[in-house]
């Protein structure tokens, strides 16, 4: 089993979205192998298929003033923010070839984040009925969001892990439609600026090990 990782650095959301769709098309015809695109985005709010538009608390003028964009996209879930200092991952995988279903895939995606954070000393977990990855000691706070789409066995979209993210952008929305929980980042939890390159390296290694163990085991 071979999964290629591509580091796109910081790109505009639309550019990354178009690139995803191109990879999905090529993966369906075996022009490319399973690939995970890693990147950071310029500030943007995205609405999933089931999103409540009222969960964005600002108008277009305010959006422009803070330098943010917005898009309605085809993943599941509600509203999500992406911005600099956030590690965004878009796995383009053929689940049929990997021999796993959608539920197992989401579990593996969640585990890849949970185990990566654990290597930095941050204990996280799932919360029944809520999407994403959470720290539950004290006030429950979300550190990573997950939203995917699967079409004909090919995945797109993925996860967003707050590393050094400017959390003030989350004050302009109700994250994933959940109003009674907080949002956090690795920087906040550890009290220091994180090396994004190190986070990417550890995440890549963790992801590959998890998926290899599932497929080859």
N, C-alpha and C positions, 0 to 999 in steps of 0.2 A: 504494500500500500504506500502510495506517495502523494503527499499534499504539499503544494508549493505555496510559499508565503511571499506576497509582494508588499513592500513598504512604500506607500504613495506619499508619505509625509503629509503636509497640509494642503488640502485641495478644497475648492468650492463644492457645496453639496451636489449641485446639478451635475458637475463633472464626474463625481464619484457614482452617482445614480446611473448616469449613462454608461459608465464603464462596467458597472454591475450587469446591466442588461445585455451588454455586448458579451461579457463572459458567460452569462447564462445561456445565450444563444449558441455560443461556440462549445460550451460544455455539453449541450444536448446533442451535438453532432460529433462529439469527441475531438474537436479541433484543439481543445485545451484540456489539461488534466484538472483534478480537483485543486482549487486555489482559494486561499484566504487573503483578502485585501485588507491591509491595515492602514489607517489614516487618522488624521485630525481634520476637522472641518472649520470653516469660517462660521460665525454664529448663525444658527438656523433652527427654526421650530418646524417639526414635521408632524403631520396628522395621519394616523393609521386609518384603516377602513372603518373602524367602529368609533372613531374619535368624536367627542363632543366639542364643537368649535368654540363653545363658551369657556372651555378650559384654557384658552389663550386670553389673558386678561388685559391685553393692550391692543390698540388699533394700529393701522398701517403706518400712520404718521410717527407714532412712537417707535414702531419697529425700525423705521428708517433712521430715526434719531440715535438708536442704540447700535446701528450697523448690522441688523439681523434680517434674515429672509425667512420665508415660510413656504412650505410645500405640502400638498396632499399626495400621499404615496400609497403603494399597494400592499404594504405589510399589515399585519394584524396589530391590534392595540390602539391606544389613545394618543395623546400628544407627547412628544419627546423633544428635548433640546440637545443639539450638538454644538460644540464649540472648541476653540483652542484649549489644549491641556486635557482633552478627553480622548482616550483611546477607543476608536471605533473599528469594529471588525466585521467584514462582510464575507462569510464563508460561501463559496460557490461550489457545492458538493453534489455528487450524484448519489442519493441515498439508496437507490436500487442497487448500484454497484457495491456500495459499502455494506449492504445487507442489513440496514437498520431503518426503523420507522420514524415518523415525525416526533412522536413522544420521546423516544430514546434519544433522538438527535438533540432535542431541546434540553433534556437532562444532561447530556454530555457537554453542551454549550454552557449550561449553568455551572457544571462541575469544573470546567476549564477556568472560569472566573473565580469560583470559590477556592480552588486549589492554588491558583496564582496568588491571590490575596493572602492566603495562609502562609505562603513563603515570605511575605513581608510582615508577618505577625498580626494580620488583620483577620479575625474570625467572622465569617459571614454565613448566612444560610438562606434557605427559601422560606417564604411564609405562605401557608395554604391560602389559596384564593387570590393571591396577589402576584403579579409578574415581577421579575427582576431579582436582584440579589440584595440582601438586607443585612445590616448590623442591628442586632436585637438587644444588645446590652444597653440599658437605659432607654432613652427615647428611640423608637424604631426609626432608622434612617436608611434611605436607599442609596447604594453606591454604584449600582450598575443596572441598566435597562436592557431588556431583550424584546425584540420584535422581528418576526421572520415571515417569509413567504416561501411556500413550496409549490412548485408547478411541475407536474410530470416527473416528480422525484428529484428535481433540481432546486436547491435552496438559494435564497438571496436575502438581503438585509442581514441582521444579526444582533450585535450587542454594542453598547456604549458604556465604557468604564470611566468613571470620574477619577482622573489621576491628579492633575493640577488645575482642574476646571474652575473658572470664575462662577461661583455658585449664585451670584446675584441675578444671573439670567433666569434662574428657576423661580424667582419671586414674581415673575411676570406670567406665570402659568400655574395650573394645577397638575403637577407631574403625573402622567399616566392616569389622570382623573382621580387621584387619591389625595384628598385634602387634609387628612389628619395625621400625615407622616412627614418626616423631614428628609432632606437630601444631604449627602455628604460626599467627601472625596478622600483619596488616599492621603493627600497633602494635609487635610484637616485632621484626619484620624492619627497620623503619625507625627504631625507638627513640624514637617519639613518639606521642602520642595523635592519632588520626585524626579529621578532621571528617567525620562520617557523611553530612552533607548534600552535601559535595563528592564523596564516593565514589559516592553515589546519582546525582548529576548526571552524572559522567563515565561511570558504567556505563550509564545510560539512553541517552546519546548514542552510546556504542560499540555497544550492542545494536541500536539503530535503524539505524545505518550498515551494520552487518554484514548484517542481515536484508534491508534495502533492496537492497544490492548483490547478494545472492543471488537475490532474487525478481525484481528489475528487470533484472538483468544477464543 
